[in-house]
Amino acid sequence: MRLIRNAGIALLCSAALAPASLAQSIPLGEATLEGDELIETPIGEIEIQDNFVTDESIQKLFDEMDYQRAAQAYIWSTPAVSYKQWDVQQDEVFGATELGDFVVYLSLKEKRGIVTANLTTPYVVNFLSLADGPIVVEVPQAEMAGMFLDLWQRPVSDIGQTGPDKGEGATYIVVGPEDDTDDYAGQADYVIASETNSIFIGVRILDPSPEAVQAVRDGLKVARVGEEPQPANVIQNVDQEWSATAPRGLDYWRLLSKIYQEEPTREVDKAFAAMLRPLGIGKGIEFAPDERQTEILLKGAAMGELMLRNMQTNPRFAEPYWPETSWYKSFDFTVPQITEDELELDERGVWFYEAVTSSEGMVNPTPGAGQVYMTTKRDSDGNLLRADTNYVLHIPAEVPVKQFWALTLYSENTRRNYDNGGSEISDVSLDSRMDQLQYNDDGSVDLYIGPDSPDGLESNHMKTLGDDGWFVYFRLYAPEEAFFDKTFALPDFEVAG
C-alpha cells in the first residue's frame, strides 16, 4: 500500500512539473506571460518555457509581426504610391518625360484613367523632380484652380483662384527638401518648399472654353531656377485608355520601393521605414523579396486594401454631413495631414484610396470659393448601392453654387470613372451646365442611376453594369452659404420603382 501511495504522489509531482507543451492551452487574453504557458492565438499555439519563446514559436511570431506591419504600411503608404502610379503612367502613356511637359486631359478616355477625376473641367498636369534643383513656374492670370503637391499629395501651395495669386497670375519658385527658401528670396513672387523631391503641378480650368484653355497653355511656363522659363510643352489628344489606380500585389510594393530610392525619409515616416526593412523594402535595398517575404507582402497588401475599403464605406472617424442621410463630406483631415497630436493616418488613407490630390480650396472651401465633394455609398434604407438596382436622386432647386454642380459616377473596383460602354462625358457625369437635363416644374431635377433607363428620361440617366458596384461624387463648385449652414441638403438615393 505504501508503494502504491508513494507512486501516486510521484505521479502527481511529475504532472505538476510537466513542461507547458503537455498542459492545457490558455486564451491569449488570459495569459500571464510568466513561467511556462501554452497560449492560444490567432496564429496558433505559442509556447513559452521559463519565460522564453520556444524554438517552435519563433517564426510564427516573426511572420505575424511582419504581416501586421505590411497591412498597416499599406494604409500609411497609399497617398504616396497612388501619386507615383499616376506619375509613372503619365510618363509611359502620354510620353511626358521632360521638365516642361504638361498633359491636358479632356476626353472621357483620358480622364477615365485618373482616380475619381471630374469630367466637367479640363486638367493640365505635370510631374517633375526637384532632385536636380528648384524650379520656377509662371502661373498665368486665368479662371482656374490648382496646386503644387508633394509626393504625399499634400498641397505645397494652391495656385489660381484659391492660391495666394488669387487667379491674377504670379511667379513661384519651388525648392526641394535639401534646399533653403532664403537662398531664393526676392527672385519670385512666392518662394515655397516641398518636403519631397517629387512635385506635382495641377491646374483645373474652370472655364472650359477653347479660349480659356489656350490662355492657360500659352501662359503656363516652367524652368530650373537660373534658366529662362519656357512655355509649357502641351501634350493632348492622346485619347486612349489607361489606369492610375494603384496596382495590387507585388507591384504595389515595387512602386513603394522605387519611392524609397528617390526620396529622403521624412521624420514622421521613419517608424514605418523600420517596419518595412525586414520585408526587403528600404533605402538602398533592391526589391527582390524571397518566398516568405512575397507571401507576407501579398497578404499585407490585400488586407490593407480591405481595411481601407471598409473605412471608405464606413468612415468611423466621421459623421454624415446632413443628419439622417448617408452623405459624407469627402475631406475629413487637415491640409498638412498631421495635427499637433497625430498623423491623420486613416482619414488621409481613405481619401487617397478613393481619390487623388488635395488643396486648400478642396479641404477648406469658403462661401463662393473652392470646391465641395460629397459622396455616398448607401441608399435611403441604409443598403449599399448595387449595380443591378435602379435608383433615383432628387436634387432640389437652386443648388447653392456660384459656378455649377455635377454628379459623377465611379467604379468601386477602380475608383475611376465608371466604364459602362459609353463614349460621352454625359454617360457617366451629369451637371447643371448641360442642356440635356430635364427639370421638374419647380426647378428641381431627378437623376437616375442603374441598369435600366426610365422612359422619356434617358438624358437624366447613367447606366451601371454587372456586379461593378458604384459610388458618386456630388461636386459643388464655389459653394454658397446655404451649403455651409446646411439649409440646403441632398436626400439619399431612393430605389426606383
C-alpha positions in Angstrom: 0.0 0.0 0.0 2.8 2.4 0.8 4.5 1.8 -2.5 1.3 2.5 -4.4 0.7 5.6 -2.3 4.3 6.8 -3.0 3.9 6.1 -6.7 0.7 8.2 -6.8 2.5 11.1 -5.1 5.3 10.7 -7.5 2.9 10.7 -10.4 1.2 13.9 -9.2 4.5 15.6 -8.7 5.6 14.6 -12.2 2.4 16.1 -13.6 2.9 19.4 -11.7 6.4 19.7 -13.2 5.5 18.7 -16.7 6.5 21.2 -19.5 3.9 23.6 -20.8 3.6 21.6 -24.0 1.7 19.0 -22.0 -0.6 21.5 -20.3 -3.9 22.8 -21.4 -3.6 26.0 -23.6 -4.7 29.4 -22.3 -6.6 32.0 -24.3 -4.4 34.9 -25.3 -6.3 37.5 -23.2 -5.9 35.3 -20.1 -2.2 34.6 -20.5 0.1 35.7 -17.7 3.2 35.5 -20.0 5.1 34.2 -17.0 6.9 30.9 -16.5 5.6 28.0 -18.7 2.5 28.6 -20.7 0.9 27.4 -23.9 -1.1 30.3 -25.3 -3.9 30.2 -27.9 -3.5 32.9 -30.5 -5.0 33.7 -33.9 -1.8 32.2 -35.5 -1.9 29.0 -33.5 -0.5 28.0 -30.2 2.5 29.9 -28.9 4.6 28.3 -26.2 6.9 29.9 -23.6 9.1 27.9 -21.2 10.8 29.6 -18.3 9.5 32.9 -19.9 11.3 32.3 -23.2 9.5 31.8 -26.5 10.3 28.3 -27.6 12.0 27.5 -30.9 8.8 26.1 -32.4 7.1 29.6 -31.9 9.8 31.9 -33.1 8.9 32.0 -36.8 5.2 32.2 -36.2 5.7 35.4 -34.3 8.0 36.9 -36.9 5.6 36.1 -39.7 2.6 37.6 -37.9 4.6 40.7 -36.9 5.7 41.4 -40.5 2.2 40.7 -41.8 0.6 43.1 -39.4 3.1 45.7 -40.3 2.7 45.2 -44.0 -1.1 45.7 -43.7 -0.7 48.9 -41.8 2.1 50.1 -44.1 -0.3 49.8 -47.0 -2.7 52.2 -45.3 0.2 54.6 -44.5 1.8 54.5 -47.9 -1.4 54.7 -50.0 -1.1 58.5 -50.7 2.5 58.2 -52.0 2.0 55.0 -54.1 -1.2 56.4 -55.7 0.8 59.5 -56.6 3.6 57.5 -58.0 1.4 55.3 -60.1 -0.1 58.4 -61.8 3.4 59.8 -62.3 4.7 56.6 -63.9 1.7 56.1 -66.1 1.7 59.7 -67.3 5.3 59.2 -68.5 4.5 55.8 -70.2 1.1 56.6 -71.7 1.5 60.2 -72.6 5.2 60.5 -73.1 5.5 63.3 -70.6 9.1 62.8 -69.6 10.7 66.3 -69.8 10.6 69.2 -67.4 8.1 71.3 -69.3 5.8 68.5 -70.5 2.2 69.2 -69.4 -0.6 66.8 -70.2 -4.1 68.2 -70.9 -6.8 65.8 -70.0 -10.0 66.4 -72.0 -11.7 63.3 -73.4 -13.5 60.6 -71.4 -10.8 58.0 -72.1 -8.1 60.4 -70.9 -9.9 61.3 -67.7 -11.1 57.8 -67.0 -7.6 56.8 -66.1 -7.5 59.3 -63.2 -8.8 58.2 -59.9 -12.2 60.0 -59.3 -11.5 62.6 -61.9 -14.1 65.2 -62.6 -15.4 65.2 -66.1 -16.6 68.8 -66.3 -13.4 70.8 -66.4 -10.1 70.3 -68.3 -7.0 69.2 -66.3 -3.4 70.4 -67.0 -0.9 68.2 -65.2 2.9 67.9 -64.8 5.0 65.6 -62.6 8.7 66.5 -62.1 11.6 66.2 -59.6 13.4 68.7 -57.5 16.3 66.4 -57.0 18.1 68.3 -59.8 17.4 71.7 -58.4 14.5 74.1 -57.7 12.0 75.2 -60.4 10.4 78.5 -61.3 6.9 78.4 -62.6 5.0 81.3 -64.2 1.2 80.9 -63.5 -1.0 82.9 -65.8 -4.0 85.1 -65.0 -6.9 82.7 -65.6 -10.2 81.3 -64.3 -8.6 78.2 -62.8 -7.8 76.4 -59.6 -4.8 74.3 -58.9 -1.9 73.4 -56.7 1.6 72.2 -56.2 1.6 68.9 -54.4 4.3 66.8 -52.8 4.6 63.1 -53.0 2.2 62.6 -50.1 -0.4 64.7 -52.1 -0.1 67.5 -49.5 -0.5 70.9 -51.1 2.7 72.9 -51.0 0.7 75.8 -52.2 -2.6 76.4 -54.1 -2.4 78.4 -57.3 -5.1 80.2 -59.2 -8.3 81.4 -57.6 -7.7 79.7 -54.2 -3.9 80.4 -54.2 -2.0 83.5 -53.0 -2.1 84.9 -56.5 -6.0 84.8 -56.4 -6.2 84.0 -60.1 -4.3 87.1 -61.1 -1.1 85.2 -62.1 2.3 85.1 -60.4 5.7 83.5 -60.4 6.6 80.7 -58.0 9.9 79.2 -57.0 9.6 75.7 -55.6 12.6 74.2 -53.7 13.2 70.7 -52.6 13.8 69.2 -49.1 17.5 69.8 -49.3 17.3 73.5 -50.3 16.6 76.7 -48.3 13.9 79.1 -49.4 16.0 82.0 -48.0 18.5 81.5 -50.8 15.9 82.5 -53.4 14.2 85.4 -51.5 13.1 88.1 -53.9 13.6 86.1 -57.1 9.8 85.3 -57.5 6.5 86.5 -56.1 6.3 83.4 -53.9 9.1 81.0 -52.8 7.8 77.7 -51.3 9.4 74.5 -50.1 8.4 70.9 -50.7 9.3 68.1 -48.2 9.8 65.7 -51.2 11.7 65.7 -54.4 8.6 64.7 -56.3 6.4 67.6 -57.2 3.1 67.8 -59.0 1.7 70.8 -60.8 -2.0 70.5 -61.4 -4.5 73.0 -62.8 -8.3 72.7 -63.2 -9.5 75.1 -65.8 -12.9 76.3 -64.6 -13.8 78.0 -67.9 -13.8 75.1 -70.3 -14.0 77.3 -73.4 -11.2 76.7 -76.0 -10.1 80.3 -75.5 -9.6 79.8 -71.8 -7.7 76.5 -72.3 -5.5 78.2 -74.8 -4.7 81.1 -72.5 -3.5 78.7 -69.8 -1.4 76.8 -72.4 0.2 80.0 -73.6 0.8 81.5 -70.1 2.0 78.5 -68.1 5.8 78.4 -68.1 8.4 76.4 -66.2 12.2 76.1 -65.9 15.0 75.3 -63.5 15.9 78.4 -61.4 18.5 80.4 -63.3 17.1 79.4 -66.7 14.6 81.3 -68.8 11.1 79.9 -68.2 9.7 78.3 -71.4 6.1 77.9 -72.4 4.6 74.5 -71.4 5.1 71.7 -73.9 1.4 70.7 -74.1 0.6 67.1 -74.8 -3.1 66.4 -75.6 -5.5 64.4 -77.8 -3.8 61.1 -76.8 -7.3 59.7 -76.2 -6.5 56.2 -75.0 -7.5 54.1 -72.1 -5.0 53.9 -69.1 -5.0 53.5 -65.4 -3.7 55.5 -62.5 -5.3 53.2 -59.9 -2.7 51.9 -57.5 -1.6 48.4 -58.5 -2.3 45.4 -56.4 0.0 42.6 -55.3 3.8 42.9 -55.5 3.6 45.8 -58.0 2.3 48.0 -55.2 5.3 47.3 -53.0 7.6 47.6 -56.1 6.4 51.2 -56.5 7.0 51.9 -52.8 10.5 50.6 -53.1 11.1 52.9 -56.0 10.0 55.8 -53.9 12.5 54.9 -51.2 15.3 55.1 -53.7 14.2 58.6 -54.9 13.2 60.4 -51.7 14.7 61.3 -48.3 12.8 59.7 -45.4 10.7 62.2 -43.5 10.9 62.1 -39.7 7.2 61.3 -39.5 7.8 58.2 -41.7 10.8 56.6 -40.0 8.8 54.2 -37.9 7.3 52.7 -41.0 10.7 52.5 -42.6 11.8 50.3 -39.7 8.8 48.1 -40.1 9.3 47.5 -43.8 13.0 46.8 -43.8 12.6 43.1 -42.7 10.3 42.7 -45.7 13.0 43.9 -48.1 11.8 47.5 -48.7 14.1 50.3 -47.8 16.6 52.8 -49.0 19.5 51.2 -50.9 17.7 47.8 -50.9 16.9 46.2 -54.3 13.4 45.0 -54.4 13.8 41.2 -54.6 11.6 39.6 -52.0 12.2 35.9 -51.1 9.3 33.4 -50.9 8.5 34.2 -47.3 8.5 38.0 -47.9 6.5 37.6 -51.1 3.7 35.7 -49.3 3.6 38.3 -46.5 3.6 41.3 -48.8 0.8 39.8 -50.9 -1.4 39.1 -47.8 -0.5 42.5 -46.3 -1.5 44.4 -49.4 -4.8 42.6 -49.7 -5.7 43.1 -46.1 -4.6 46.7 -46.1 -6.8 47.4 -49.1 -9.8 45.6 -47.4 -9.3 47.7 -44.4 -9.3 50.9 -46.4 -12.3 49.8 -48.5 -14.2 49.1 -45.2 -13.3 52.6 -43.9 -14.1 54.1 -47.2 -17.7 52.8 -46.9 -17.9 53.1 -43.2 -15.7 56.0 -42.1 -15.8 55.6 -38.3 -13.8 58.9 -37.9 -16.7 60.9 -39.5 -20.4 61.5 -39.3 -22.8 62.1 -42.3 -22.8 65.8 -43.2 -26.5 66.0 -43.4 -28.3 64.3 -40.5 -30.4 61.2 -41.3 -28.6 60.7 -44.6 -25.6 58.7 -45.8 -23.9 61.7 -47.5 -20.3 62.4 -46.3 -18.1 65.4 -47.0 -15.1 63.7 -48.5 -12.3 65.5 -46.8 -12.1 64.7 -43.1 -8.5 65.7 -42.5 -6.3 68.8 -42.4 -4.3 70.2 -45.3 -0.9 69.1 -43.7 -2.4 65.6 -42.9 -0.9 66.0 -39.4 -2.1 67.7 -36.2 -0.3 68.7 -33.0 -1.1 65.2 -31.7 -1.3 62.7 -34.5 -0.7 61.8 -38.2 -4.2 61.6 -39.7 -3.4 58.1 -41.0 -6.9 56.6 -41.6 -8.5 59.9 -42.8 -6.0 60.6 -45.5 -5.7 56.9 -46.3 -9.4 56.6 -47.2 -9.3 59.8 -49.3 -6.2 58.8 -51.3 -7.5 55.2 -51.7 -10.7 56.7 -53.2 -9.3 59.8 -54.9 -6.2 61.9 -55.8 -4.9 65.4 -55.0 -5.8 67.9 -52.3 -5.7 71.6 -51.9 -6.7 74.4 -49.6 -9.7 75.1 -51.8 -10.7 71.4 -51.7 -10.2 70.8 -48.0 -11.3 74.2 -46.6 -13.7 75.8 -49.1 -15.3 79.1 -48.2 -18.6 80.6 -49.4 -18.1 81.5 -53.0 -14.7 79.9 -53.4 -13.2 76.4 -53.7 -15.0 73.1 -54.2 -17.0 70.6 -52.1 -17.0 66.9 -52.7 -20.0 65.0 -51.3 -20.1 61.2 -51.5 -22.4 58.3 -50.6 -22.4 54.5 -50.8 -25.8 53.7 -49.4 -29.5 54.3 -50.3 -32.3 55.7 -48.2 -32.8 52.4 -46.4 -29.1 52.2 -45.5 -28.3 49.5 -48.0 -25.2 49.5 -50.1 -25.7 50.7 -53.6 -25.8 47.9 -56.1 -25.1 47.8 -59.8 -28.2 45.6 -60.6 -30.7 48.0 -58.9 -32.2 51.2 -60.3 -32.1 54.4 -58.2 -33.2 58.0 -58.4 -31.7 61.1 -56.7 -33.9 64.1 -56.3 -31.8 67.3 -56.5 -33.7 70.3 -55.0 -34.0 73.5 -57.0 -31.4 76.3 -56.5 -28.4 74.3 -55.5 -26.2 76.9 -53.7 -23.3 77.2 -56.1 -21.7 80.3 -57.6 -20.4 78.3 -60.6 -22.1 74.9 -61.1 -22.8 71.4 -59.7 -22.0 67.9 -61.0 -22.9 64.3 -60.2 -20.3 61.9 -61.4 -20.4 58.1 -61.3 -17.4 55.9 -60.3 -16.5 52.3 -60.1 -15.9 50.9 -56.6 -13.3 48.5 -58.0 -11.1 51.0 -59.8 -12.3 54.3 -58.1 -12.1 55.7 -61.6 -14.9 57.0 -63.8 -17.4 54.2 -64.4 -17.0 52.3 -67.6 -20.5 51.4 -68.8 -19.5 51.2 -72.5 -20.4 54.8 -73.2 -18.2 57.2 -75.1 -19.6 60.6 -74.0 -18.9 62.5 -70.8 -22.7 62.6 -70.1 -22.8 58.8 -69.9 -21.1 59.0 -66.5 -21.4 62.6 -65.4 -24.3 65.0 -65.3 -24.0 68.6 -64.4 -26.0 71.8 -64.2 -24.4 73.3 -67.3 -25.7 70.6 -69.6 -28.6 71.5 -71.8 -29.8 67.9 -72.0 -31.1 67.7 -68.4 -34.9 67.6 -68.0 -36.0 69.6 -64.9 -39.2 69.4 -62.9 -41.7 72.3 -62.9 -40.3 73.6 -59.6 -36.7 73.7 -60.8 -35.6 70.5 -59.1 -34.2 67.6 -61.1 -34.3 63.8 -60.8 -31.2 61.9 -61.9 -31.2 58.1 -62.4 -28.5 55.5 -61.9 -29.0 51.8 -62.6 -29.1 49.2 -65.4 -32.4 50.5 -66.8 -33.2 53.9 -68.2 -36.6 55.4 -67.3 -38.8 56.0 -70.3 -38.5 59.6 -71.6 -35.8 60.5 -69.1 -32.8 58.8 -70.9 -31.0 62.2 -70.8 -31.0 62.1 -66.9 -29.7 58.5 -66.6 -26.3 56.9 -66.0 -26.0 53.2 -66.6 -24.5 50.5 -64.3 -23.4 47.0 -65.3 -23.0 43.6 -63.9 -21.5 43.5 -60.4 -19.3 46.5 -60.7 -20.5 48.4 -57.6 -20.5 52.2 -57.8 -20.5 55.4 -55.8 -20.9 59.1 -56.7 -19.4 62.5 -56.0 -21.7 65.4 -56.0 -19.5 68.4 -56.5 -20.4 72.0 -55.7 -18.1 74.5 -57.4 -17.9 77.7 -55.4 -20.4 76.6 -52.8 -22.5 79.3 -51.2 -23.7 79.9 -47.6 -26.7 77.6 -47.8 -24.4 74.6 -48.1 -22.3 75.6 -45.1 -25.3 76.4 -42.8 -27.0 73.3 -44.1 -30.2 75.0 -45.1 -29.5 73.1 -48.4 -29.3 69.3 -48.2 -29.4 66.4 -50.6 -31.7 63.4 -49.8 -30.4 59.8 -50.2 -30.8 57.8 -53.3 -34.2 56.0 -53.5 -34.7 52.7 -55.1 -36.6 53.5 -58.3 -39.9 51.6 -58.9 
